[in-house]
Amino acid sequence: VWRSALGVVACGPTAEPVREVEMPPREEARPEVRAALLDAACAAVPQLREAGVAGSYSGLRPGCDLSADYQIGRTEGSSWVTVGAIRSTGLTGALGIARRAAALCDEAWRESGAA
């Protein structure tokens, strides 16, 4: 549960693995997921029980079949840096992700002899 820069109280996200994806994804969260989020938010901030729900969002998260972890790396001898499968924690981890990607770019630059 957090307050946005615009003062909106928000909660979530959730993650549900699915075999099939709808394109485009459903516009509304499933009722049982929405209820679970509301219950969790009200457990943290009981006064929210009196507030209305302004909206919800349902969408797809990028993932990777190889691992549940982020895919950040570089093939030795290549200048190609891969940063993928960044999920909802991506904003929280953005600075660390950027630092790691920059270090890989620096490494490639040094290996190329251009540094």
WOQUIJO-V820380 format. One line per field, one symbol per residue. phi: phi as a letter, one per 30 degrees, with the letter a starting at -180 (. if undefined). psi: psi as a letter, one per 40 degrees, with the letter a starting at -180 (. if undefined). burial: + if it has 9 or more other ideal C-beta (glycine too) atoms within 8 Angstrom, else -. Layout:
# WOQUIJO-V820380
phi=???
psi=???
burial=???
This chain:
# WOQUIJO-V820380
phi=.acddciddbbjdcbbdbdcccbddedcdeeddeddddddddddbeddedcdddlbbbaccdbbddaddecbaadeiccdccbbhdcddeddceddddddddddddedddddidd
psi=hihideehhiiaiihhhidiihhiiidiiiddddddddddddddgdeddeiihdiiihaiiiahedieiighahhheiehhhhifhadedddeddddddddddddddddddeee.
burial=+-------+-+-------------+---+---++-+++-+++-----+---------+-----+-----+++-+------+-+++++--+--+---+--++--++++++------
